[in-house]
């Protein structure tokens, strides 16, 4: 007889407390102990998404957790994904496919209809794995949302998962976070809550021993661990919180480095596209929100965005367009990724109101193309080759737009050419994607993960190095592939500071 799946649920006292990272750590810890383990999050809100091997779309946090568990990501690991869009609520993705566009109130009233899909995905995982590590969302005690909850205690009750509450001591108020959360819980929620993990601790743990005792006395539940803040373990963050709230300081540009500016669009998505650049030892990368001159930068990136229409308007209103066009006119190098690619073109049309009430906006006009947003989303993994310089590339596409060369798209210098020739892995036929203009100084593509392709990244950065008079590098930094070692470092870190055997006992393992 098949044994019922074992579970543990990581709930949070708030957003960005470290639930996703803790879940990834436990996925790795359990895998290393020989368990068949999978991650699960009933509902995620993120514009940082990924295409699975089945061609479905899920949040990037569950991709990290799947990799930590040694698995290929699956749509069942994140059955409901909300992708916020400007002024139009969120695009709702169910089991990897677009379900519809909803305002917040409409979505909250529709949650009960989605429970079936959530539980269907959970039971499929439960039939294949011994253990499921479940992640909650935001604060688990938003009492005004309790009636329609599908992701926090409601999920825990449905599968009888023991819960650990994760709190963030770095932001302050950890006593109020934990004791306050317990106060707001119902009797049944308190029964499910088996203890706490305090995350992001700085300083001498001995100075917090009294604090641990006070929390345990007041809640009558154990603190399973106080996890120190880490700075030398590199795991993809859950969402663009750090980027969007200016937590990343702007560093002075350096003459001995390649200086890269990422224009921090208000609707930035899939910002992990830039993660590979940040691992290069001679690359300095800044996210810039306030418009300024770009003369000191060797490369400017327009990243993906969930709100291409509104972000194109924002670029003009904020006067970013002026500085980007001036930079291009001076011979600067620019890459546009997905939504950034669309913005580099001449026009963006939205006849169906997919993103905005605006039917048409102008782009920067640096590529001879225009984009029309359509009702169906392109979701696919791709592999191919750079038509201009030759290196192979691989990645994935997530977009509502279809970008075509304008009929009068020949530039005065006649230099615009297709950038990539790509296909689905192992399938044909191939098609052309993206454009290269101004002698390769302006590039645009729909392929997320382009910069993760080591050969392409090395070739492109060496071109920039030569132009600046810097020494070329023989190989790229081991960015994405090295992430598996990072999962082991993360598991080591948690095992050193968390009572893992006690948690396994709570889980019945």
Beta strands, then each sheet from edge to edge (+ up, - down):
strand 1: 6-12
strand 2: 37-40
strand 3: 43-45
strand 4: 49-51
strand 5: 57-59
strand 6: 80-84
strand 7: 90-94
strand 8: 97-102
strand 9: 131-135
strand 10: 163-168
strand 11: 193-201
strand 12: 222-228
strand 13: 258-263
strand 14: 268-269
strand 15: 283-288
strand 16: 299-302
strand 17: 304-305
strand 18: 334-337
strand 19: 347-349
strand 20: 360-362
strand 21: 369-386
strand 22: 392-405
strand 23: 417-423
strand 24: 431-437
strand 25: 442-445
sheet 1: 2+ 9+ 1+ 10+ 11+ 12+
sheet 2: 3+ 6+ 7- 8+
sheet 3: 4+ 5-
sheet 4: 15+ 13+ 16+ 18+ 25+ 24- 23+ 21- 19- 20+
sheet 5: 15+ 13+ 16+ 18+ 25+ 24- 23+ 21- 22+
sheet 6: 14+ 17-
end
